[in-house]
């Protein structure tokens, strides 16, 4: 495993982040494909064995049980100070007023709930899951400053928004002398490159580390187009974000290069994401230990300029759906 600083911060993370959205108690109609504690255990164990120290979850994943399982297993298998635990806040965890968004009340309440579920007294990277148009940016950023001052949060990150929104939040923090975001978790893969237009250049300029989610395009870059998985069968976002008529040719080029090199397709697709210098660590979801092993091996794969050109040749602009 190789390690890198997260943006211009001093936080050192593995070049692969294990996404923990797959872990949690089965939630009918939401995460029917989740892995319970026993099924999640070997995946986290293998990740730690291979040197992964960076784990990302969210309060909303499987209605909080992803945090519960992730925290329990990490604290059981690793020294707390040796791992970097990231989680998120924004989406509602209950019905009623002040359940959604990034108000001071919501952030402080959900932060304490996440700490309880994770079984820790601090979160290494606390991220906003979405931009909140209904709360003043100053209120949100001050709440994060308070959380850091209280010792409950070490660093803050953002996810899935327009570049102007991210820039505004960073400016407000800098203007007031408050901590700024050190990371941006955005969708980025060979099948979704719209972040190259504004967000990734902004991150490079501002010293923010990108930790892309869905770097394998929800698995479409790892298998034949007609092949399915339990998650694919019930995931409405796959159909909204990807289209066979424009994307299958790119997936096929991934397969071609994988055959030529004699490596799995996942390694080719991940190597392309890591080829971008602003990317600190792609977030990979794993339902098998082999998925973790492929991701770690991808760190050592260097694509040639000719291979990169082949992989990028057929991309066409599309909507950037968060």
Secondary structure as GFF3:
##gff-version 3
##sequence-region A 1 322
A	DSSP	beta_strand	3	5	.	.	.	ID=ss1
A	DSSP	beta_strand	12	14	.	.	.	ID=ss2
A	DSSP	beta_strand	16	19	.	.	.	ID=ss3
A	DSSP	alpha_helix	37	49	.	.	.	ID=ss4
A	DSSP	beta_strand	54	56	.	.	.	ID=ss5
A	DSSP	three_ten_helix	61	64	.	.	.	ID=ss6
A	DSSP	alpha_helix	65	77	.	.	.	ID=ss7
A	DSSP	three_ten_helix	80	82	.	.	.	ID=ss8
A	DSSP	beta_strand	84	89	.	.	.	ID=ss9
A	DSSP	alpha_helix	104	118	.	.	.	ID=ss10
A	DSSP	beta_strand	123	128	.	.	.	ID=ss11
A	DSSP	alpha_helix	137	149	.	.	.	ID=ss12
A	DSSP	beta_strand	153	159	.	.	.	ID=ss13
A	DSSP	alpha_helix	163	176	.	.	.	ID=ss14
A	DSSP	beta_strand	181	185	.	.	.	ID=ss15
A	DSSP	three_ten_helix	194	196	.	.	.	ID=ss16
A	DSSP	alpha_helix	199	206	.	.	.	ID=ss17
A	DSSP	beta_strand	209	210	.	.	.	ID=ss18
A	DSSP	alpha_helix	230	234	.	.	.	ID=ss19
A	DSSP	alpha_helix	236	241	.	.	.	ID=ss20
A	DSSP	alpha_helix	244	261	.	.	.	ID=ss21
A	DSSP	alpha_helix	265	274	.	.	.	ID=ss22
A	DSSP	beta_strand	282	285	.	.	.	ID=ss23
A	DSSP	alpha_helix	289	298	.	.	.	ID=ss24
A	DSSP	alpha_helix	305	312	.	.	.	ID=ss25
###
